[in-house]
Amino acid sequence: MCGIVAYVGPKDAAPILLEGLARLEYRGYDSAGVAVVNRGLKMRKVKGRVADLAAAVPSRFKGGLGIGHTRWATHGVPSDVNAHPHLDGAERIAVVHNGIIENADELRAKLTADGATFISETDSEVIAHLVARTVKDTDTLEEAVRTALKRIVGTYGIAVLDAERPGEVVVARNGSPIVLGIGEKEMFAASDVAALVRYTRQVVHLEDGELAVLRADGFHTFTMDARETAKETLTVDWDAGHYDTGGYEHYLLKEISEQPETVARTLRGRLDERFHIAHLGGLNLTPHETRAFRRVKIIGCGSAYYSGQIGAQLIEELARIPADAEPASEFRYRNPVVEHDTLYVAISQSGETYDTLAAVQELKRKGGRVLGIVNTVGSAIAREVDGGVYLHAGPEVSVASTKAFTSTAVAFALLALHFGRVHDLSPADGRRICDGLRKLPGQLAEILALEPEIAALARKYAGHPSMMFVGRVRGYPVAREGAQKLKEISYVHAEAYPASELKHGPLALIGPDMPTVAIVPDDELLDKNLTTLGEIRARGGQVLMIGHRAAEAKLADDCLVIPKNETELDPILLTIPLQLLAYHAAVTLERDVDKPRNLAKSVTVE
């Protein structure tokens, strides 16, 4: 959730830390701070955005060693005092922390009894006092940090510096990501590669339970019991240009507009024209193993969960394998029955979503076979799973997911095609789906060209306090994702229901102040969907219909017609107008589109 940056080298740390924090602000943006070492410890931290912090940092804030943090509050309200870094009482140790310390109250009570004075409401301040208690009696900072962490229960990604040891930073990971960046006689660390790519593309990912000491001339990694570990260096494909707005007003609009290109990248090299199958070499499954699975269970959180619902529908339709999706945050707590003939698929754009990662680890402990669909190479989930599919959608900076959602749905179409052709999907149907997938980038561009029309609709409906989204079967997860987008970036209350369920309760909400967005594809359920529109309008409800046929426009107050693909693939296209609708509603209401209140991009805490 929060962003961490650390630097050690010959340059002034503060500008590097501030630039890195600006790149990570989508991970948390209620407060920010930096600390550097140069003949003592200097610190600045503020409630507010990284720009507020930059304005508060004086020009004479020198030092070649430093740590920084941008916060998404968990313990304690956003304030200058609760912002990171946190110091010990002697202002010798500085700590930045992502995660949650579950035994913080117990540790705080013991430390207070021993004479420590706490000034913040955060759990994170405990770490600084624990390290300070041990650093005096140890030969190295790494030993002090390792000893302190043995007393902690919970999750953390941390960076620690000691004003009396100005040549090194110690970082550690347990459930919250830490990535090392290898420079030329300088070292970096961050919670996301976004903070590193301007300076280096050579990175090392820490595993849970690992620590690292960074010095200007290199690093070494080790475990909690002081065993040295060997690490593989990876080259990041993304560069700093991927994290610019590219002339768009918001990252969200840029990422929506990139979807023809990102979907093309997800498909590139994965469709076989001869046999009409999908090439997914990263699955690490033989045809025999694939045929042995009798069920597919998909887990994800938020938009990833809704894309999993689209994926389950695709797998059932094309491969005729029972499939369903559920929230990873619920799955991990209900003591699931893990079956040997069920394939589990975990979805996460960042590859670090804590609830999903914990669910994957529980499945692995119980002997489950798990695939991952992730966007970030080298991420924790990518390393934990048995195989999977990388999206290649490029970095997604805006908190609300758009291009990663679409690319995930496309990846599921490829997975369903692969499973289907191993089972009983005919070559003719395989060709039909392949042809449909190849059409997607061009059709996405056609829908994006409708943006002025969608923007006008958004301005018309944005003033309503609530909206209903409905769809049947394939359209239902599209409706759920549309409602999610609207509520998270415009703060307009939105509900999503299966259209067939309206008459079983939610129809009571329908009236002039509750417009309905109806997903009405041209499929075998068209007539039933049109009947639902009649039920809504008969009760005074306004209807915005999104579908494929203009002939039915008379049944709605407004109608947006988009290109049609193969019926199984239509949900992928139907999500795009809803992204633009939510975006322009948020702009109309003057919301902070890329950084909606109370939310952060990568949810790495429970």
C-alpha positions as CSV (number, residue, x, y, z in Angstrom):
1,M,0.0,0.0,0.0
2,C,2.7,2.5,1.0
3,G,5.8,3.5,-1.0
4,I,9.3,3.0,0.2
5,V,12.5,4.4,-1.4
6,A,16.1,4.1,-0.1
7,Y,19.4,5.2,-1.6
8,V,23.1,4.9,-0.8
9,G,25.8,6.3,-3.0
10,P,27.9,9.4,-4.0
11,K,24.9,11.6,-5.0
12,D,22.6,13.7,-2.8
13,A,19.9,11.3,-1.6
14,A,17.0,13.8,-1.2
15,P,16.3,14.5,-4.9
16,I,16.4,10.8,-5.7
17,L,14.1,10.0,-2.8
18,L,11.6,12.7,-3.7
19,E,11.5,11.6,-7.4
20,G,11.1,8.0,-6.4
21,L,8.3,8.8,-4.0
22,A,6.5,10.8,-6.7
23,R,6.6,7.6,-8.9
24,L,5.2,5.6,-6.0
25,E,2.5,8.1,-4.9
26,Y,-0.2,5.9,-6.4
27,R,0.6,3.4,-3.6
28,G,-0.2,5.9,-0.8
29,Y,-0.7,9.6,-0.7
30,D,-2.0,10.8,2.7
31,S,1.5,11.8,4.0
32,A,5.2,11.5,3.1
33,G,8.6,12.0,4.5
34,V,12.4,11.6,4.0
35,A,15.4,11.2,6.2
36,V,19.1,11.6,5.2
37,V,22.4,11.1,7.1
38,N,25.2,13.7,6.9
39,R,26.9,14.4,10.2
40,G,23.7,13.4,11.9
41,L,20.2,12.6,11.0
42,K,18.0,15.1,9.1
43,M,14.3,14.5,8.6
44,R,11.3,16.2,7.0
45,K,7.8,14.8,6.8
46,V,4.3,16.2,6.2
47,K,0.7,15.4,6.0
48,G,-0.2,15.6,2.3
49,R,1.2,14.7,-1.1
50,V,4.8,14.3,-2.2
51,A,4.7,17.8,-3.7
52,D,4.0,19.2,-0.2
53,L,7.0,17.3,1.1
54,A,9.2,18.6,-1.7
55,A,8.2,22.1,-0.8
56,A,9.1,21.5,2.8
57,V,12.6,20.1,2.1
58,P,15.2,22.8,2.3
59,S,17.9,23.3,-0.3
60,R,20.6,22.5,2.2
61,F,19.4,19.0,2.9
62,K,22.5,17.1,1.9
63,G,23.5,13.5,2.4
64,G,24.4,10.4,0.3
65,L,22.3,8.0,2.4
66,G,18.6,8.3,2.9
67,I,15.2,6.7,3.1
68,G,11.7,7.9,2.1
69,H,8.1,6.9,2.4
70,T,4.6,7.8,1.1
71,R,1.9,6.6,3.3
72,W,-1.6,5.0,3.1
73,A,-2.8,5.1,6.7
74,T,-3.6,2.0,8.7
75,H,-2.7,2.9,12.3
76,G,-3.3,6.5,13.2
77,V,-4.9,9.3,11.1
78,P,-2.9,11.1,8.4
79,S,-0.7,13.7,10.2
80,D,2.8,15.1,10.3
81,V,3.6,13.0,13.4
82,N,2.2,9.8,12.0
83,A,4.1,10.2,8.7
84,H,7.2,8.1,8.2
85,P,10.1,7.9,8.8
86,H,9.9,7.1,12.5
87,L,12.8,7.6,14.9
88,D,13.9,6.3,18.2
89,G,14.1,8.6,21.2
90,A,17.8,9.5,20.6
91,E,17.1,10.2,16.9
92,R,19.8,7.8,15.8
93,I,17.6,5.1,14.1
94,A,15.2,6.0,11.3
95,V,12.7,3.5,9.9
96,V,10.2,3.4,7.0
97,H,7.6,0.5,7.0
98,N,4.9,-1.0,4.9
99,G,2.6,-3.6,6.4
100,I,1.0,-4.2,9.8
101,I,2.6,-5.3,13.1
102,E,0.1,-7.4,14.8
103,N,1.7,-7.4,18.2
104,A,2.5,-3.7,18.2
105,D,0.4,-2.9,21.3
106,E,2.2,-5.6,23.3
107,L,5.6,-4.4,22.1
108,R,4.7,-0.7,22.7
109,A,3.7,-1.5,26.3
110,K,7.0,-3.4,27.0
111,L,9.1,-0.7,25.4
112,T,7.3,2.1,27.3
113,A,7.9,0.2,30.5
114,D,11.6,0.1,29.6
115,G,11.7,3.9,29.2
116,A,10.9,4.4,25.5
117,T,8.7,7.5,24.6
118,F,6.4,7.1,21.7
119,I,5.1,10.2,19.8
120,S,3.0,8.7,17.0
121,E,-0.1,6.5,16.9
122,T,1.5,4.1,14.4
123,D,2.6,0.5,14.8
124,S,5.7,1.3,12.7
125,E,7.4,3.4,15.4
126,V,7.8,0.2,17.4
127,I,10.5,-0.9,14.9
128,A,12.7,2.1,15.5
129,H,12.7,1.6,19.2
130,L,13.3,-2.1,19.0
131,V,16.3,-1.6,16.7
132,A,17.6,1.2,19.0
133,R,17.4,-1.2,22.0
134,T,19.7,-3.8,20.2
135,V,22.0,-1.6,18.1
136,K,24.1,-0.5,21.0
137,D,25.0,-4.1,21.8
138,T,25.7,-5.4,18.3
139,D,28.5,-5.1,15.9
140,T,26.4,-4.4,12.9
141,L,23.1,-2.7,12.0
142,E,22.1,-5.8,10.1
143,E,22.4,-7.9,13.3
144,A,20.4,-5.3,15.2
145,V,17.6,-5.3,12.6
146,R,17.5,-9.0,12.4
147,T,17.3,-9.3,16.2
148,A,14.5,-6.7,16.4
149,L,12.5,-8.4,13.7
150,K,12.5,-11.7,15.5
151,R,10.2,-10.0,18.1
152,I,7.7,-8.8,15.5
153,V,4.5,-10.6,14.4
154,G,3.0,-9.4,11.2
155,T,3.9,-8.2,7.7
156,Y,6.6,-5.7,6.8
157,G,8.7,-4.2,4.1
158,I,11.2,-1.9,5.9
159,A,14.3,0.2,5.3
160,V,16.4,1.2,8.3
161,L,19.4,3.5,8.7
162,D,21.6,4.4,11.6
163,A,23.1,7.9,11.9
164,E,26.2,6.4,13.4
165,R,26.8,4.0,10.5
166,P,26.3,6.4,7.5
167,G,27.5,4.0,4.8
168,E,24.6,1.5,4.7
169,V,20.9,0.8,4.7
170,V,19.3,-2.4,5.9
171,V,16.1,-3.5,4.2
172,A,13.8,-6.5,5.0
173,R,10.7,-8.2,3.6
174,N,7.9,-10.3,5.1
175,G,4.7,-10.1,3.1
176,S,5.3,-6.6,1.7
177,P,7.5,-6.2,-1.4
178,I,11.1,-4.9,-1.4
179,V,13.1,-4.6,-4.6
180,L,16.8,-3.7,-4.8
181,G,18.2,-1.6,-7.7
182,I,21.8,-2.1,-8.7
183,G,23.5,1.1,-10.0
184,E,27.0,2.2,-10.9
185,K,28.7,2.5,-7.4
186,E,25.3,3.2,-5.9
187,M,22.4,1.1,-4.6
188,F,18.7,1.6,-4.4
189,A,15.7,-0.1,-2.8
190,A,12.0,0.4,-3.2
191,S,8.6,-1.2,-2.8
192,D,8.1,-1.0,-6.5
193,V,10.4,-0.9,-9.6
194,A,8.6,2.3,-10.6
195,A,10.9,4.2,-8.2
196,L,14.0,2.6,-9.7
197,V,13.7,2.6,-13.5
198,R,15.0,6.2,-14.0
199,Y,18.3,5.1,-12.4
200,T,18.7,1.4,-13.2
201,R,16.9,-1.5,-14.8
202,Q,18.9,-4.2,-12.9
203,V,16.9,-5.4,-10.0
204,V,16.8,-8.1,-7.3
205,H,13.6,-9.1,-5.6
206,L,13.7,-10.1,-1.9
207,E,11.8,-13.1,-0.7
208,D,9.8,-13.2,2.4
209,G,12.1,-13.7,5.4
210,E,15.1,-12.1,3.6
211,L,17.1,-9.0,4.5
212,A,19.7,-7.1,2.6
213,V,22.5,-4.7,3.5
214,L,23.0,-2.0,0.8
215,R,26.3,-0.1,0.5
216,A,27.4,2.1,-2.4
217,D,29.7,-0.7,-3.7
218,G,27.1,-3.5,-3.6
219,F,24.8,-5.6,-1.4
220,H,24.4,-8.9,0.3
221,T,21.3,-10.8,1.3
222,F,20.6,-13.2,4.1
223,T,17.9,-14.9,6.1
224,M,16.6,-14.3,9.6
225,D,19.0,-16.9,10.9
226,A,21.9,-15.1,9.2
227,R,22.4,-17.5,6.3
228,E,23.7,-15.8,3.2
229,T,21.5,-16.1,0.1
230,A,22.3,-16.0,-3.6
231,K,20.1,-13.8,-5.7
232,E,19.3,-13.6,-9.4
233,T,19.5,-10.2,-11.1
234,L,16.6,-9.4,-13.5
235,T,16.4,-6.7,-16.2
236,V,13.2,-4.7,-16.0
237,D,11.5,-4.2,-19.4
238,W,9.8,-0.9,-18.4
239,D,11.6,2.4,-18.4
240,A,10.9,5.8,-16.9
241,G,8.9,6.8,-20.0
242,H,6.2,4.2,-19.1
243,Y,5.5,6.2,-15.9
244,D,4.8,9.5,-17.6
245,T,1.3,10.7,-18.5
246,G,2.3,11.1,-22.1
247,G,0.4,14.3,-22.6
248,Y,-2.9,13.0,-21.2
249,E,-4.6,14.9,-18.4
250,H,-4.6,11.8,-16.2
251,Y,-2.8,8.4,-16.1
252,L,-6.2,6.8,-16.1
253,L,-7.1,8.2,-19.5
254,K,-3.7,7.3,-20.8
255,E,-4.1,3.7,-19.7
256,I,-7.6,3.5,-21.1
257,S,-6.3,4.8,-24.4
258,E,-3.4,2.3,-24.5
259,Q,-5.7,-0.7,-24.6
260,P,-5.5,-1.5,-28.3
261,E,-1.7,-1.7,-27.9
262,T,-1.7,-3.5,-24.6
263,V,-4.2,-6.1,-25.8
264,A,-2.1,-6.6,-28.9
265,R,1.0,-7.2,-26.7
266,T,-0.9,-9.7,-24.5
267,L,-1.8,-11.6,-27.7
268,R,1.5,-11.3,-29.5
269,G,3.0,-14.7,-30.4
270,R,0.3,-16.6,-28.6
271,L,-2.1,-17.5,-31.4
272,D,-1.3,-20.5,-33.7
273,E,-2.8,-20.0,-37.2
274,R,-2.3,-23.6,-38.2
275,F,-4.0,-25.5,-35.4
276,H,-6.1,-22.5,-34.0
277,I,-4.7,-22.9,-30.5
278,A,-3.1,-20.7,-27.9
279,H,0.6,-21.0,-27.2
280,L,1.1,-20.5,-23.4
281,G,4.4,-22.1,-22.7
282,G,4.6,-20.6,-19.2
283,L,1.8,-22.8,-17.9
284,N,4.2,-25.7,-17.4
285,L,1.3,-28.2,-18.1
286,T,1.4,-31.1,-20.4
287,P,-1.7,-31.9,-22.5
288,H,-2.2,-35.0,-20.3
289,E,-2.1,-32.9,-17.1
290,T,-4.4,-30.3,-18.6
291,R,-7.0,-33.0,-19.5
292,A,-6.9,-34.3,-15.9
293,F,-8.3,-31.2,-14.4
294,R,-12.0,-31.4,-13.7
295,R,-12.6,-28.0,-12.3
296,V,-11.0,-24.5,-12.4
297,K,-11.1,-22.1,-9.4
298,I,-10.1,-18.5,-9.9
299,I,-9.1,-16.1,-7.1
300,G,-8.5,-12.4,-7.1
301,C,-9.4,-9.1,-5.4
302,G,-11.5,-6.2,-6.7
303,S,-11.3,-5.8,-10.4
304,A,-9.1,-8.9,-10.6
305,Y,-11.9,-10.9,-9.1
306,Y,-14.4,-9.5,-11.7
307,S,-12.0,-10.4,-14.5
308,G,-11.9,-13.8,-13.0
309,Q,-15.6,-14.1,-13.3
310,I,-15.3,-13.3,-17.0
311,G,-12.5,-15.9,-17.2
312,A,-14.7,-18.6,-15.5
313,Q,-17.4,-18.0,-18.0
314,L,-14.9,-18.3,-20.9
315,I,-13.5,-21.5,-19.6
316,E,-16.9,-23.1,-19.1
317,E,-18.1,-22.1,-22.5
318,L,-15.0,-23.0,-24.5
319,A,-13.5,-25.8,-22.6
320,R,-16.6,-27.2,-20.9
321,I,-14.8,-27.4,-17.6
322,P,-16.7,-26.3,-14.5
323,A,-15.2,-23.0,-13.4
324,D,-15.9,-20.3,-10.9
325,A,-14.3,-17.2,-9.3
326,E,-14.3,-15.9,-5.7
327,P,-12.5,-13.1,-3.8
328,A,-9.1,-14.2,-2.6
329,S,-9.7,-12.2,0.6
330,E,-12.5,-14.6,1.5
331,F,-11.0,-17.8,0.0
332,R,-8.0,-17.7,2.3
333,Y,-10.1,-17.6,5.5
334,R,-12.7,-20.3,4.9
335,N,-10.4,-23.3,5.1
336,P,-11.1,-24.3,1.5
337,V,-11.2,-27.9,0.4
338,V,-8.2,-28.3,-2.0
339,E,-8.9,-31.0,-4.6
340,H,-6.1,-32.7,-6.6
341,D,-8.1,-32.4,-9.9
342,T,-8.8,-28.7,-9.5
343,L,-6.6,-26.1,-11.2
344,Y,-6.4,-22.8,-9.2
345,V,-5.7,-19.5,-11.0
346,A,-4.5,-16.4,-9.1
347,I,-4.9,-13.0,-10.6
348,S,-3.0,-9.8,-9.5
349,Q,-1.8,-6.9,-11.6
350,S,1.1,-6.1,-9.2
351,G,1.8,-9.7,-8.3
352,E,2.0,-8.5,-4.7
353,T,-1.7,-8.3,-3.6
354,Y,-1.4,-9.7,0.0
355,D,-4.7,-11.5,0.2
356,T,-4.1,-13.2,-3.1
357,L,-0.5,-14.1,-2.2
358,A,-1.6,-15.5,1.1
359,A,-4.3,-17.6,-0.7
360,V,-1.7,-18.9,-3.1
361,Q,0.6,-19.9,-0.3
362,E,-2.2,-21.7,1.5
363,L,-3.0,-23.6,-1.7
364,K,0.6,-24.6,-2.1
365,R,0.8,-25.8,1.5
366,K,-2.2,-28.0,0.7
367,G,-0.8,-29.4,-2.5
368,G,-2.8,-27.4,-5.0
369,R,-1.7,-26.7,-8.5
370,V,-1.7,-22.9,-9.0
371,L,-1.3,-20.8,-12.1
372,G,-0.8,-17.0,-12.0
373,I,-2.0,-14.3,-14.3
374,V,0.1,-11.2,-13.3
375,N,1.6,-8.1,-15.0
376,T,4.8,-7.7,-13.0
377,V,7.7,-10.0,-13.9
378,G,9.5,-11.3,-10.8
379,S,6.7,-10.4,-8.4
380,A,5.9,-12.5,-5.4
381,I,2.9,-14.3,-6.9
382,A,4.9,-14.9,-10.1
383,R,7.6,-16.6,-8.1
384,E,5.2,-18.7,-5.9
385,V,3.0,-20.2,-8.6
386,D,3.7,-23.3,-10.6
387,G,3.3,-21.5,-13.9
388,G,1.2,-18.8,-15.6
389,V,0.7,-16.0,-18.0
390,Y,2.4,-12.6,-18.0
391,L,0.1,-9.8,-19.3
392,H,2.8,-7.5,-20.8
393,A,0.4,-4.6,-20.3
394,G,3.1,-2.3,-19.1
395,P,3.0,-0.4,-15.8
396,E,-0.4,0.7,-14.5
397,V,-0.1,3.8,-12.4
398,S,-3.7,5.0,-11.8
399,V,-5.3,3.3,-8.8
400,A,-8.3,2.2,-10.8
401,S,-7.4,-0.8,-13.1
402,T,-8.3,-0.5,-16.8
403,K,-5.7,-1.9,-19.2
404,A,-4.6,-4.7,-16.7
405,F,-8.3,-5.7,-16.3
406,T,-8.8,-5.9,-20.1
407,S,-5.5,-7.8,-20.7
408,T,-6.4,-10.2,-17.9
409,A,-9.7,-11.0,-19.6
410,V,-7.8,-11.5,-22.9
411,A,-5.4,-13.8,-21.1
412,F,-8.3,-15.9,-19.8
413,A,-9.6,-16.1,-23.4
414,L,-6.3,-17.5,-24.4
415,L,-6.3,-19.9,-21.4
416,A,-9.9,-21.0,-22.3
417,L,-8.9,-21.5,-25.9
418,H,-5.9,-23.6,-24.8
419,F,-8.0,-25.8,-22.5
420,G,-10.8,-26.0,-25.1
421,R,-8.6,-27.3,-27.9
422,V,-7.0,-29.9,-25.5
423,H,-10.5,-31.0,-24.7
424,D,-13.4,-30.9,-27.3
425,L,-13.4,-27.4,-28.8
426,S,-13.5,-28.1,-32.6
427,P,-10.8,-26.6,-35.0
428,A,-13.6,-24.5,-36.5
429,D,-14.5,-23.0,-33.2
430,G,-10.8,-22.6,-32.4
431,R,-10.4,-20.6,-35.7
432,R,-13.5,-18.5,-34.8
433,I,-12.1,-17.5,-31.4
434,C,-8.6,-16.9,-32.8
435,D,-10.1,-14.6,-35.5
436,G,-12.1,-12.8,-32.8
437,L,-9.1,-12.3,-30.6
438,R,-7.2,-10.8,-33.6
439,K,-10.0,-8.3,-34.1
440,L,-10.0,-7.0,-30.6
441,P,-7.3,-4.3,-30.9
442,G,-9.0,-2.7,-33.9
443,Q,-12.4,-2.9,-32.2
444,L,-11.0,-1.4,-29.0
445,A,-9.8,1.6,-31.1
446,E,-13.3,2.0,-32.5
447,I,-14.8,2.1,-29.1
448,L,-12.2,4.7,-27.9
449,A,-13.3,6.9,-30.8
450,L,-16.7,7.1,-29.2
451,E,-15.2,9.0,-26.2
452,P,-16.9,12.4,-26.9
453,E,-20.3,10.6,-27.0
454,I,-19.5,8.7,-23.8
455,A,-18.3,11.9,-22.1
456,A,-21.6,13.6,-22.9
457,L,-23.5,10.7,-21.3
458,A,-21.2,10.9,-18.2
459,R,-22.0,14.6,-17.8
460,K,-25.7,13.8,-18.0
461,Y,-25.7,11.0,-15.4
462,A,-22.9,12.2,-13.0
463,G,-25.3,14.3,-10.9
464,H,-27.3,11.3,-9.7
465,P,-26.6,10.1,-6.1
466,S,-26.8,6.4,-7.1
467,M,-26.7,4.2,-10.2
468,M,-27.7,0.6,-10.9
469,F,-25.7,-1.7,-13.3
470,V,-27.3,-4.8,-14.6
471,G,-26.3,-7.6,-17.0
472,R,-27.1,-11.3,-17.5
473,V,-24.6,-14.2,-17.5
474,R,-21.7,-12.8,-19.6
475,G,-22.9,-9.3,-18.9
476,Y,-23.0,-9.6,-15.1
477,P,-19.3,-9.4,-14.4
478,V,-19.1,-6.5,-16.9
479,A,-21.8,-4.7,-14.8
480,R,-19.9,-5.4,-11.6
481,E,-16.7,-4.0,-13.0
482,G,-18.6,-0.9,-14.3
483,A,-20.1,-0.2,-10.9
484,Q,-16.7,-0.7,-9.3
485,K,-15.1,1.9,-11.6
486,L,-17.8,4.4,-11.0
487,K,-17.8,4.2,-7.3
488,E,-14.1,4.1,-6.8
489,I,-13.2,7.2,-8.9
490,S,-16.3,9.3,-8.9
491,Y,-17.7,8.4,-5.4
492,V,-21.1,8.0,-6.9
493,H,-22.8,5.0,-5.2
494,A,-23.3,2.2,-7.6
495,E,-24.8,-1.3,-7.3
496,A,-24.5,-4.2,-9.7
497,Y,-27.0,-7.1,-10.0
498,P,-27.8,-9.8,-12.5
499,A,-30.6,-8.4,-14.6
500,S,-32.7,-11.5,-13.8
501,E,-32.4,-10.7,-10.0
502,L,-33.9,-7.2,-10.2
503,K,-37.5,-8.5,-9.7
504,H,-36.3,-10.4,-6.6
505,G,-35.6,-7.3,-4.5
506,P,-33.4,-4.6,-6.1
507,L,-36.3,-3.3,-8.3
508,A,-37.6,-1.6,-5.2
509,L,-34.7,0.9,-5.6
510,I,-35.6,1.9,-9.1
511,G,-37.0,5.4,-9.7
512,P,-36.2,8.7,-11.3
513,D,-33.1,9.2,-9.1
514,M,-31.6,5.8,-9.8
515,P,-30.6,5.5,-13.4
516,T,-29.6,2.0,-14.7
517,V,-26.7,1.1,-17.0
518,A,-27.8,-2.0,-18.8
519,I,-25.4,-4.3,-20.5
520,V,-27.3,-5.7,-23.5
521,P,-25.1,-7.7,-25.9
522,D,-26.6,-9.2,-29.1
523,D,-26.7,-12.8,-27.9
524,E,-29.2,-15.5,-27.0
525,L,-30.4,-13.5,-24.0
526,L,-31.2,-10.3,-25.9
527,D,-35.0,-10.6,-25.6
528,K,-34.8,-11.3,-21.9
529,N,-32.6,-8.3,-21.4
530,L,-35.0,-6.1,-23.3
531,T,-37.8,-7.3,-21.1
532,T,-35.8,-6.1,-18.1
533,L,-35.4,-2.6,-19.7
534,G,-39.2,-2.5,-19.9
535,E,-39.6,-3.3,-16.2
536,I,-37.2,-0.5,-15.3
537,R,-38.8,2.1,-17.5
538,A,-42.3,1.1,-16.3
539,R,-41.2,2.2,-12.8
540,G,-39.8,5.6,-13.9
541,G,-36.2,4.5,-14.1
542,Q,-33.8,6.0,-16.7
543,V,-31.9,3.5,-18.8
544,L,-28.5,3.8,-20.4
545,M,-28.1,0.8,-22.7
546,I,-24.7,-0.4,-23.9
547,G,-24.9,-3.1,-26.6
548,H,-24.6,-3.9,-30.2
549,R,-27.9,-3.0,-31.9
550,A,-29.3,0.4,-32.5
551,A,-32.7,-1.0,-33.3
552,E,-33.5,-1.4,-29.6
553,A,-32.5,2.2,-28.7
554,K,-36.2,3.2,-28.4
555,L,-36.4,1.0,-25.3
556,A,-33.8,3.1,-23.5
557,D,-33.3,6.8,-22.7
558,D,-29.8,6.6,-24.1
559,C,-28.1,3.9,-26.1
560,L,-24.4,3.4,-26.9
561,V,-23.7,1.0,-29.7
562,I,-20.3,-0.7,-29.9
563,P,-18.7,-3.2,-32.3
564,K,-19.6,-6.9,-31.9
565,N,-17.1,-9.7,-31.7
566,E,-17.7,-13.4,-31.1
567,T,-20.3,-13.8,-28.3
568,E,-17.8,-15.3,-25.9
569,L,-15.4,-12.4,-26.3
570,D,-18.0,-9.5,-26.2
571,P,-17.6,-8.9,-22.5
572,I,-14.0,-7.7,-23.1
573,L,-15.3,-5.0,-25.4
574,L,-18.3,-4.1,-23.3
575,T,-16.1,-3.0,-20.4
576,I,-14.4,-0.1,-22.3
577,P,-17.4,2.2,-22.4
578,L,-17.9,1.8,-18.7
579,Q,-14.3,2.8,-18.0
580,L,-14.8,6.0,-20.0
581,L,-18.1,6.6,-18.4
582,A,-16.6,6.4,-14.9
583,Y,-13.6,8.5,-16.0
584,H,-15.7,11.4,-17.4
585,A,-18.1,11.2,-14.5
586,A,-15.2,11.7,-12.1
587,V,-13.8,14.6,-14.2
588,T,-17.3,16.2,-14.2
589,L,-17.4,15.9,-10.4
590,E,-13.8,17.2,-10.1
591,R,-12.5,14.1,-8.4
592,D,-8.9,13.2,-8.0
593,V,-9.1,10.6,-10.8
594,D,-5.7,8.9,-10.4
595,K,-5.7,8.9,-6.6
596,P,-9.2,8.3,-5.3
597,R,-9.8,8.9,-1.6
598,N,-9.1,6.0,0.9
599,L,-7.6,3.8,-1.8
600,A,-4.2,2.7,-3.0
601,K,-2.9,0.8,-6.0
602,S,-1.2,-2.3,-4.6
603,V,-3.0,-3.7,-1.5
604,T,-0.1,-5.3,0.4
605,V,-1.8,-5.3,3.8
606,E,-4.8,-7.3,5.2
